[in-house]
Amino acid sequence: MLSLAIMISLALIISFLMASITLLVSEKSAKEREKMTPFECGFTPMKKSRTPFSLRFFMITLIFLIFDMEVSLALPMGLLMETTSITSWGSTVVIVIAILSGGLFHEWKNGALTWI
């Protein structure tokens, strides 16, 4: 256990040192800002290079990630069935489905699932 703690702390120290050295050595200059501007054959740009996107797409992405994580946590339930009793397995399944349904109902009620 002690060797694991030493290895984790050593990895954290090394990564912190590498990130700190990189920040100290790098230089920000006006040339960096010039590189970040769009280039259109020497002319000023006609429109912004970054166009805004709908916040609904972002919300759908977040909902997908949350439900994807919940499903990946629910997948090992089949293995639980072999090691536990049917009542405890059934109650666990009911709780997970209730949490998923509650989250879906909450998002539906707040209007995050409407596209119009």
N, C-alpha and C positions, 0 to 999 in steps of 0.2 A: 504494500500500500504506500509505503514511504517512497519507494522508487518511482511509482506512478506520479505522485505529487511532485517529485523532483523533476521528472521528465516534462510534465505539464508546465511547471513554473519556468523551466529552462526554455521551452518552446515559446512561451509568452514573452520572456525577456528578450530572446533573440529577435522575434518578430517586431517587438516594440523598438528595439535598437535599430533595426533595418529601416523601419518606417521613419524614425526620427532622423537618421542620417540622410535619407532621401530628401526629406523636407528641408534640412539645413543646407544641403549642397545645391539643390535646384534654385534657379534664379528666375524670377518673373520679370519680364521686361515689356516694353511697348511693342516689340516684335511679336510677342505672344498674342497680344490683342489683335494685331494685324492678321495673324494666321487664322483667327477665329471668325473674321468677317467673310461673307460670301464673295465669290469672284465671278463676275460675268463679263469676260472679255474686256476688262478695264472700265466698264461702265458702272454706274450706280445700279444696284439691284432694282428691278421693277416692283417686286413685292417681297414680303418677309420670307426668309428661307424656312422658318418654322411656322407651320400653320397649326392653329389650335384644333384639338380633337374633342369630341363629345365626352362629357364627364360620365355619361351612362356606360360607355364602353369600359371606362376605368372601373366603375362600380361592378359591372358584370364580371370583369377579370378578378376583382377581389372576392366576389361571391363564389366564383369558380374555384379559386385557390382555397377558400375556407372549406367548401364542401368536398373538395378533392382531398384535403388533409383529413377530414372526418371519415371519409370512405377508406382511406389508407389505414387509418387507425381501427376501423371496423373490420377490415379483412381478416385479421387473425382470430376472429370469433369462431371460425371453424375448428381451429386447434384447441380453443377453450372447451369445446363441446366434449372432447375426449378426456379432459382432465377434471372437469367439474360436473356437478349434478345438473340435471336438466332444468330444475327450477332456477338455480342461480344463473345458468346460461340464458334462459328465457328472459329473466328479469334484466339482465345486462343488455340483451338485444332490444327489449322494449325501451329501456332508457336511452340507448343510442338512437333508435328510430324517433323517439320523442324529441330528443335534442335536435336532430336533423329537421324534423317536421316543424318544430318551433322556430328554428332559424329561417326556414323557408317561408313560413307564415309571416314572420316579422318583416322580412324583406318584401314580401308581396304587399303587406299592409302599408309599408312606407312608400310604396310605388317605385321601388328600384327595379322591378321586373317589367315595367311598362316601357314600350319602345316609342310611343308617340308623344 
